[in-house]
Amino acid sequence: MEILAAIVGGSFGAAIVSLVQFLIGRHDKKKAGESSERKALRYLMLYIIQERCKEIIARGWTTLEERRSIGHWHDVYHNGLGGNGDADALMQQVMELPLRFDELGVR
């Protein structure tokens, strides 16, 4: 009887260990997929921010709306997605550009 109990107990323990390993593996795969998507989104946002900043800097001026919009993009990239600061120098240059208030007829 003790042998039967040991076999059943051992089998039950092995089944639990297998289940836990399966669930951990499933969680790791899901986490890796989210990580890849997040990384791809971060790179895409960085590209958009860099290209938009370069356009604005080349023009030599910005509007409040452009400054606000690119600031929101940068905030999401940097704070929301964990961006590493690659866009900070470009953002600083945009923030230092003269403002134009075309909607008010002021330059």
N, C-alpha and C positions, 0 to 999 in steps of 0.2 A: 504494500500500500504506500509506503514511504517512497519507493522508487517511482511509482505512478505519480505521486504528488510532486516529486522532484522534476519529472519529465514535463508534466503539465505546467508547473511553475516556471521552469526554464523556457519552455516554448512561449508562454505568455510574456515573459520578460524579453525574449528575443523579438517577439512581434511588436512590443512597445518600442524597443530601440529602433527597429526598422521603420516604424511609423514616424517617430521623431526625426530620424535622418531624412525621410522622404519630405516631411513638412519643412525642415530647415533648407533642404535643397530647393524646394519649390519657392520658398521665401527669397533665397539668394538669387535665383533666376529672375524673379519678379523685380527685386531690388536692382539688379544689374540692368534690366531693361529700362527701368525708370531713370537710372543714372545715365544711360546712353541717350535717352530722349532729352533729359535735362541738359546734358552736355551739348547736344546738337542745337537745342534752343539757345543756349548761352552763346555759342559760336555764331549762330545766325543773327542774334541781336547785336553782338559786337560788330559784325560786318555792316549791318544797317547803320548803327551809330557812327562808325568810322566813315562810311561813305557820305552820310548826311553832313557830318561835321566838316569833312573835306570840301564839300560843295559850298557850305556857308562860309568857311574860312577863305576859300578862293574868291568868293564874291566880295568879301571885305566888310560886310555888315550883316546884321540880323534883326529880326523883329522880336517883340515880346512873345508872340505866339510860337515862333520857332524855338526860341530859348526855352519856353515852358514845355513844349512838346519833346524836344530832345532831352530835357532834364528828366521828364517822366520815364522815357525809354532808358536812360542811364540809371535811374534809381531802380527800376525793375531788374535790369541787367546786373548791376553791382550788388544791391541789397537783397533782391528777391531770388536771384539765381546764383549768387556767390561769385560774381565776376571778380577778376583778380586785379583790376586797376588799369588794364590796357587802354581804356578809353579816357582815363582821367586827364591826361595832358591835352588831348583834343578838346575835351569838354571845357577845360580851363581857357583855351584859346577862344572858343566860341563865346564864353561868358565875358571875355575882355573886349569883344568886338563892339563897335559903335552900334547903337540901336537906331532903327528907322521906324517911324510911325506913319507908314503910308496910309493907313486907314483914317488918320487925322489930317493928312496933307502936310505933315511936318517931317523934315529930314534932318 
